[in-house]
Amino acid sequence: MEITVELLGLLFIVAVIAAWVDTLAGGGGLIVLPVLLFCGLTPVQALATNKCQGFVGTLTATMTLIVKRKLSVRKLPVLMFYTAIGALTGTWLIQQINTDWLQWFVPVLLLSIAGYFWLVPAVGAEEGVPKMQEKTWARYVVPVIGFYDGFFGPGTGSFFAASQVALRGKKLIEATVVAKPLNFVSNITSLLLFAAGGQVIWLIGVVMMVGQMLGAVLGAHSIYWGGAKLIRPIVIFMCIAMSVRQLWLIV
């Protein structure tokens, strides 16, 4: 493929938009991956390069939230550890087995999350009663989501946030904030394995990194500008959009 200045400019804009959406609700890969494939990258190169630019967005969002004192780092090391273990395992396993069943499983999973937020409008508006202890969630749910990101990827931020709302009774805003550093860890872990295999197109990745920084900063501020009223419809839309796109490809 020929990498032109015009192409890099387009990908920069795509990265800004994707980072803003991903910071608020997850699913930025829905925007980036089709564009990278359309530009001529192979599926593996597109996935690897998406991780390359995506980790910068989640890192920028995390640092912005820490600076704004909206994110507590006290419990993050343990959660990051379990996320990394899951992502490492998923990234390794995706290269070893047949994954045809994911074509149907993932859309169903995403539509379930969209339906949950749609049918329960007040979900995440107020803190609820936890259905699972924090240690249990950290040890079992977090690594599973990390595994999913390394294994496949789309919607990881949504899964991190939704699991906290549904299982830990957290507010949607709080859950979305905590999802950022966990998504960063799963991204960077997968990226290291892809980079070792020489699958990252670095020129495209670096340009999109800059766009991700800008979009993530805007997204981190937007979390508190619009609150749950902004995040909830984006979560629903992104889950449905990712599902429709996946089903469209396999029908």
Salt bridges, closest charged atoms under 4 A:
GLU134 OE1 - LYS75 NZ 2.99
ASP149 OD1 - LYS51 NZ 2.72
GLU174 OE2 - LYS170 NZ 3.59
